[in-house]
């Protein structure tokens, strides 16, 4: 069997999943590349990857896309590393930069602005260095490791996981393991076992990972903020969110398996 090409994000929140894969019996059967979320999706679209941990907002755009794992990057409420940062309250912002690294966070921001907060600031495409432009009436959506330490820098932080929970009383799924081709069952079972092993190894990972910031609680992040199981409430949240994006009903059963 040829090696499976896998693309995944390189953020802190993926470390348990990557650890599980690299410590598993299938480690020698995979070709793993680490990318920003938007590139993970692009590699699936172009056929450069057999499967990937991709932003869920791109799933409707990938022909024949299916979720192939019971694990994801999700949160039950407070995600901590996906949010809007500003120097003044969100209702006073005139402009908002949108992080170019993830379509899910951008799409979620737009949904929350329109339907939850009922606000319409001017939305600006972000580029490298945009965080330094946040200030005054200009806010910014920031995701991933770049958020670490920003709560000390800006007066206001709106956690998008919490905002979604307040809006829909549901958890949220930011990224899922997706493929658009037939993956052999002989690979899928050990693949999921590897992810499970990685999640269960989080207590041990605490000793291997450096805390990225003196004020960042690594244990709370991995055990309270990020939740890795793609359980029934998260599947429901995925249906609701993708339905809002596509304008038509989405059933998670249609997204599972190949």
C-alpha positions in Angstrom: 0.0 0.0 0.0 1.4 3.4 -1.0 2.0 6.0 1.6 -1.0 8.2 2.5 -0.3 11.9 2.0 -1.7 13.8 4.9 -1.9 17.6 5.4 -2.6 19.1 8.9 -2.3 22.4 10.5 0.8 23.1 12.6 -0.9 24.9 15.5 -0.5 24.0 19.2 -4.0 22.5 19.3 -3.1 19.8 16.8 -0.1 18.5 18.8 -1.9 15.6 20.5 -3.3 14.4 17.1 0.1 14.7 15.4 1.8 13.0 18.4 -0.6 10.1 18.1 0.0 9.7 14.4 3.8 9.9 14.7 4.0 7.5 17.6 1.6 4.9 15.9 2.3 1.8 13.8 1.1 3.7 10.7 3.8 6.4 11.1 5.9 4.8 8.4 2.8 4.6 6.1 2.1 8.3 6.0 3.7 11.3 4.4 2.8 14.2 6.7 3.0 17.9 5.8 2.2 20.8 8.1 0.4 23.8 6.6 -1.8 26.7 7.5 -5.5 25.7 7.4 -6.3 27.3 4.1 -3.4 25.4 2.4 -4.7 22.1 3.9 -7.9 22.6 2.0 -6.1 23.6 -1.1 -4.1 20.4 -1.1 -7.2 18.3 -1.0 -8.7 20.2 -3.8 -5.7 19.8 -6.0 -5.1 16.2 -5.1 -1.8 16.8 -3.4 -3.1 15.1 -0.3 -5.2 12.0 0.3 -6.7 13.4 3.5 -6.3 16.4 5.7 -7.3 18.2 8.8 -9.2 21.0 7.0 -11.4 24.0 8.1 -15.0 22.8 8.0 -16.2 25.8 6.1 -14.5 24.5 2.9 -16.2 21.1 3.1 -19.0 22.2 0.8 -16.5 23.4 -1.8 -14.6 20.1 -2.0 -16.2 17.6 -4.4 -17.0 14.3 -2.8 -15.7 15.5 0.6 -16.3 13.2 3.5 -15.4 13.3 7.2 -13.4 10.1 7.9 -12.6 10.4 11.6 -14.3 10.6 15.0 -11.8 13.3 16.0 -11.6 17.0 15.2 -10.5 20.4 16.4 -13.5 21.6 18.3 -14.6 23.3 21.5 -17.5 23.0 23.8 -17.6 26.7 24.5 -14.4 28.8 25.1 -11.8 28.0 22.4 -9.3 30.7 23.6 -7.3 30.9 20.4 -9.9 32.0 17.9 -11.4 35.5 18.4 -11.8 39.1 17.7 -9.3 41.5 19.3 -9.8 45.2 19.7 -9.1 48.3 21.8 -12.7 49.2 22.1 -16.1 47.4 22.2 -17.1 45.4 19.1 -20.3 47.5 18.6 -18.1 50.6 18.1 -15.7 49.1 15.5 -15.8 50.6 12.0 -13.4 48.1 10.4 -12.5 44.4 11.1 -9.5 42.5 9.6 -10.2 38.9 8.8 -7.4 36.4 9.4 -6.4 34.9 6.0 -5.3 31.6 7.5 -8.7 30.0 8.0 -11.9 30.2 6.1 -13.9 28.7 9.0 -13.0 31.5 11.4 -13.7 34.1 8.7 -17.1 32.5 7.9 -18.0 32.1 11.6 -17.1 35.8 12.2 -19.4 36.8 9.3 -22.3 34.7 10.6 -21.9 36.1 14.2 -21.7 39.7 13.0 -24.7 39.3 10.8 -27.0 37.1 12.9 -25.8 37.3 16.5 -24.3 40.7 17.1 -26.3 42.4 14.2 -23.3 44.5 13.3 -21.8 45.5 10.0 -18.2 46.9 10.2 -16.2 47.1 7.0 -14.5 43.7 6.5 -10.9 44.0 5.4 -8.7 41.2 4.0 -5.7 40.6 6.2 -2.1 40.2 5.2 1.1 39.5 7.2 1.5 42.1 9.9 -2.1 43.1 10.1 -2.2 42.5 13.9 -0.1 45.7 14.2 -2.9 47.6 12.5 -5.5 46.7 15.1 -6.3 49.7 17.3 -8.8 52.5 17.7 -12.0 51.6 15.8 -10.2 48.8 13.9 -10.4 45.2 15.2 -9.1 41.9 13.9 -10.0 38.3 13.8 -6.9 36.3 14.8 -6.6 32.5 15.1 -4.1 29.9 16.2 -0.8 30.4 17.9 -0.6 34.0 16.9 -3.3 34.8 19.5 -1.1 33.8 22.4 -0.4 36.9 24.5 -2.8 39.1 22.6 -5.3 39.3 25.5 -2.6 41.3 27.4 -2.1 43.6 24.4 -5.7 44.5 23.6 -8.5 45.7 25.9 -11.2 43.6 24.3 -11.3 39.9 23.3 -14.4 38.1 21.9 -14.0 34.4 21.9 -15.7 33.1 18.8 -16.4 29.7 20.4 -18.2 31.4 23.3 -20.0 33.7 20.9 -21.3 30.8 18.9 -22.4 29.0 22.1 -24.3 32.1 23.2 -25.9 32.3 19.7 -26.9 28.6 19.2 -26.2 26.9 22.6 -24.0 24.4 20.7 -20.3 23.5 20.7 -18.3 24.2 17.5 -16.1 22.3 15.1 -13.3 24.3 13.5 -11.5 21.6 11.6 -12.2 17.9 10.7 -10.3 15.1 9.1 -11.6 15.0 5.5 -10.9 13.1 2.3 -12.4 13.3 -1.2 -11.3 9.8 -2.3 -11.8 6.2 -1.1 -9.5 5.5 1.9 -8.9 1.8 2.6 -10.5 0.5 5.7 -7.2 -1.1 6.5 -5.8 2.4 7.0 -8.8 4.1 8.6 -9.0 1.9 11.6 -5.4 2.3 12.7 -5.6 6.0 11.7 -8.4 6.6 14.2 -6.7 4.5 16.8 -3.6 6.7 16.4 -5.7 9.9 17.0 -7.3 8.3 20.0 -3.9 7.4 21.4 -2.7 11.0 20.9 -5.7 12.5 22.7 -5.3 10.1 25.6 -1.6 11.0 25.8 -2.3 14.7 26.6 -1.2 14.3 30.3 2.2 13.0 29.1 2.4 15.7 26.5 2.3 18.3 29.3 5.8 17.3 30.1 7.1 17.5 26.5 5.6 20.9 25.4 6.8 24.3 26.5 4.2 26.7 27.7 4.2 29.4 25.0 3.5 32.2 27.4 3.8 32.7 31.2 0.1 33.5 31.3 -1.0 30.6 29.0 -2.4 27.6 30.9 -1.4 24.7 28.7 -3.3 22.1 30.7 -6.5 24.1 30.6 -6.1 24.7 26.9 -5.8 21.0 26.0 -8.4 19.8 28.5 -11.0 22.6 28.8 -10.7 24.8 25.7 -10.1 22.3 22.9 -12.2 19.2 22.6 -11.2 16.6 20.2 -14.2 14.1 20.0 -16.5 14.6 17.1 -19.5 13.7 19.2 -23.3 14.1 18.6 -23.5 17.7 19.8 -20.6 18.7 17.5 -22.2 16.9 14.6 -25.4 18.9 15.2 -23.4 22.1 15.4 -21.7 21.2 12.1 -25.1 20.7 10.4 -26.3 24.1 11.7 -23.2 26.0 10.7 -22.8 24.5 7.2 -26.5 24.9 6.7 -26.1 28.6 7.4 -23.2 28.8 5.0 -24.8 27.0 2.1 -28.4 28.1 2.6 -29.7 24.6 2.5 -30.1 21.8 5.0 -27.0 19.7 5.8 -27.1 16.3 7.5 -23.9 15.1 9.0 -24.7 11.6 7.8 -24.1 12.9 4.3 -20.6 14.0 5.3 -19.4 10.8 6.9 -17.6 8.0 5.2 -16.6 7.3 1.7 
